[in-house]
Amino acid sequence: MTLTRAWNWFSGAPLHILAILLIAVISQKLGGRAIERGVGRLGEADFVPGPKRNLTRQKERAKTAASLLRSTATGTIWVVAGTMILSELGLNLGPIVASAGILGVALGLGAQTLVRDLLSGIFMLVEDQYGVGDVIDALEVKGIVESVGLRITTIRSEDGTLWYLRNGEILKIGNKSQPKH
């Protein structure tokens, strides 16, 4: 009798939660692999034939895009899994979703600069304005790009200072490393 009662309890919410977690982990692994393969192929594709083609730079851009896509996929998978688990535990998600909407509006208004920085970083990467190792002039900073992120670009100036520039604030940039046409 006790074994039957234990199985009846386990076959309800605990089994559903375990299945949700298992599906989330598998989805994350498969999604990450699919993103790596797809973007890896894009990194080696011949989009710019001829002497202007820079395969190393193209691979770096693809690696950055893969990282962004993987993080987005992982976040989405775990938010969905989390809400499904909360639902299995009997939590009413209606008020949480309504609160999240209001909180989202408040965060959206407060995070405008963050969104601007991220969008600028995405466009900067897509347009290949500069990359790691390029010599650039940005704002009042002149130097070599040490790292390029979606939100921040770091530049080492000639005097050794490491500058952190938010991508949304870079309105004008000069790249001395871009080859002439």
C-alpha positions as CSV (number, residue, x, y, z in Angstrom):
1,M,0.0,0.0,0.0
2,T,2.8,2.4,0.9
3,L,4.7,1.7,-2.4
4,T,1.5,2.4,-4.4
5,R,1.0,5.7,-2.5
6,A,4.6,6.7,-3.1
7,W,4.3,5.9,-6.8
8,N,1.1,7.9,-7.1
9,W,2.8,10.9,-5.5
10,F,5.9,10.6,-7.6
11,S,4.0,10.1,-10.9
12,G,2.3,13.5,-10.4
13,A,4.2,16.8,-10.1
14,P,7.7,15.4,-9.2
15,L,7.8,13.2,-12.4
16,H,6.5,16.2,-14.5
17,I,9.2,18.5,-13.0
18,L,11.9,15.9,-13.7
19,A,10.7,15.6,-17.3
20,I,10.7,19.4,-17.7
21,L,14.3,19.6,-16.4
22,L,15.4,16.7,-18.6
23,I,13.9,18.3,-21.7
24,A,15.4,21.7,-20.8
25,V,18.9,20.2,-20.4
26,I,18.6,18.3,-23.7
27,S,17.2,21.3,-25.5
28,Q,20.0,23.5,-24.2
29,K,22.7,21.0,-25.4
30,L,21.1,20.3,-28.8
31,G,20.4,24.0,-29.3
32,G,24.0,25.0,-28.5
33,R,25.4,22.4,-30.9
34,A,23.0,23.5,-33.7
35,I,24.0,27.1,-33.1
36,E,27.8,26.3,-33.1
37,R,27.5,24.3,-36.3
38,G,25.3,26.8,-38.1
39,V,27.3,29.8,-37.2
40,G,30.6,27.9,-37.7
41,R,29.5,27.3,-41.3
42,L,28.7,31.0,-41.7
43,G,32.2,31.8,-40.3
44,E,33.9,29.9,-43.1
45,A,31.5,30.9,-45.9
46,D,32.9,32.9,-48.8
47,F,30.7,36.1,-48.5
48,V,33.4,38.5,-49.6
49,P,35.4,36.9,-52.4
50,G,38.7,38.4,-53.4
51,P,41.5,40.2,-51.7
52,K,39.2,42.0,-49.1
53,R,38.3,38.6,-47.5
54,N,39.6,38.2,-44.0
55,L,38.8,34.7,-42.8
56,T,40.2,35.2,-39.3
57,R,38.1,38.3,-38.7
58,Q,35.0,36.6,-40.1
59,K,35.5,33.6,-37.8
60,E,35.8,35.9,-34.8
61,R,32.6,37.7,-35.7
62,A,30.9,34.3,-36.1
63,K,32.2,33.2,-32.7
64,T,30.8,36.4,-31.1
65,A,27.4,35.9,-32.8
66,A,27.3,32.3,-31.7
67,S,28.0,33.3,-28.1
68,L,25.1,35.8,-28.2
69,L,22.7,33.3,-29.8
70,R,23.7,30.5,-27.3
71,S,23.1,32.8,-24.3
72,T,19.7,33.9,-25.7
73,A,18.6,30.4,-26.3
74,T,19.8,29.2,-22.9
75,G,18.0,32.1,-21.2
76,T,14.7,31.4,-23.1
77,I,14.8,27.7,-22.4
78,W,15.3,28.1,-18.7
79,V,12.7,30.9,-18.3
80,V,10.1,28.6,-20.0
81,A,11.2,25.6,-17.9
82,G,11.0,27.7,-14.7
83,T,7.5,28.9,-15.4
84,M,6.4,25.3,-16.3
85,I,7.9,24.1,-13.0
86,L,6.2,26.8,-11.0
87,S,2.9,25.9,-12.7
88,E,3.4,22.2,-11.8
89,L,3.9,23.3,-8.2
90,G,0.5,24.8,-8.3
91,L,1.6,28.5,-8.3
92,N,-0.9,30.8,-10.0
93,L,1.2,32.5,-12.7
94,G,-1.4,35.1,-13.7
95,P,-0.3,37.7,-11.1
96,I,3.4,37.0,-11.7
97,V,3.0,37.6,-15.5
98,A,1.1,40.8,-14.8
99,S,3.8,42.0,-12.4
100,A,6.5,41.0,-14.9
101,G,4.8,43.2,-17.5
102,I,4.8,46.2,-15.2
103,L,8.4,45.5,-14.1
104,G,9.4,45.1,-17.7
105,V,8.1,48.5,-18.6
106,A,9.9,50.1,-15.6
107,L,13.1,48.3,-16.5
108,G,12.8,49.2,-20.1
109,L,12.6,52.9,-19.3
110,G,15.5,52.6,-16.9
111,A,17.6,50.4,-19.2
112,Q,17.5,52.5,-22.3
113,T,21.2,53.1,-22.4
114,L,21.9,49.4,-21.9
115,V,19.6,48.6,-24.9
116,R,21.3,51.3,-26.9
117,D,24.8,49.9,-26.1
118,L,23.7,46.4,-27.0
119,L,22.1,47.4,-30.3
120,S,25.1,49.5,-31.2
121,G,27.4,46.6,-30.4
122,I,25.3,44.2,-32.6
123,F,25.4,46.7,-35.6
124,M,29.1,47.3,-35.0
125,L,29.8,43.6,-35.3
126,V,27.5,43.0,-38.2
127,E,29.0,45.9,-40.2
128,D,32.5,44.9,-39.2
129,Q,33.5,48.5,-38.2
130,Y,36.5,47.3,-36.2
131,G,37.8,44.3,-34.4
132,V,40.4,43.1,-31.9
133,G,43.9,44.3,-32.9
134,D,42.7,47.2,-35.1
135,V,44.1,50.7,-34.5
136,I,41.2,53.1,-34.1
137,D,40.3,56.6,-33.1
138,A,37.1,56.7,-31.1
139,L,35.8,59.7,-29.2
140,E,39.1,61.2,-27.7
141,V,40.7,57.8,-27.5
142,K,43.3,56.5,-29.9
143,G,44.8,53.0,-29.6
144,I,44.6,49.3,-30.3
145,V,41.3,47.4,-29.7
146,E,41.9,44.8,-27.0
147,S,38.3,43.4,-26.8
148,V,35.0,43.9,-28.5
149,G,31.8,43.0,-26.7
150,L,28.2,43.7,-27.3
151,R,28.1,46.4,-24.6
152,I,31.7,47.6,-24.2
153,T,34.8,48.0,-26.3
154,T,38.2,48.2,-24.6
155,I,41.0,50.1,-26.2
156,R,44.7,50.3,-25.1
157,S,46.1,53.8,-25.8
158,E,49.7,54.5,-26.6
159,D,50.4,55.6,-23.0
160,G,49.2,52.2,-21.7
161,T,45.8,53.3,-20.4
162,L,43.0,50.8,-20.9
163,W,39.8,52.6,-22.0
164,Y,36.4,51.1,-21.6
165,L,34.0,52.7,-24.2
166,R,30.2,51.9,-24.2
167,N,29.2,51.0,-27.7
168,G,26.2,53.3,-27.6
169,E,28.4,56.3,-26.9
170,I,30.7,55.7,-29.9
171,L,29.2,58.1,-32.5
172,K,32.3,58.5,-34.7
173,I,35.1,56.1,-35.3
174,G,38.2,56.0,-37.4
175,N,39.8,52.6,-38.2
176,K,43.4,52.9,-39.4
177,S,43.7,49.1,-39.9
178,Q,40.9,48.7,-42.5
179,P,42.5,47.9,-45.9
180,K,42.1,50.4,-48.7
181,H,39.7,49.3,-51.5
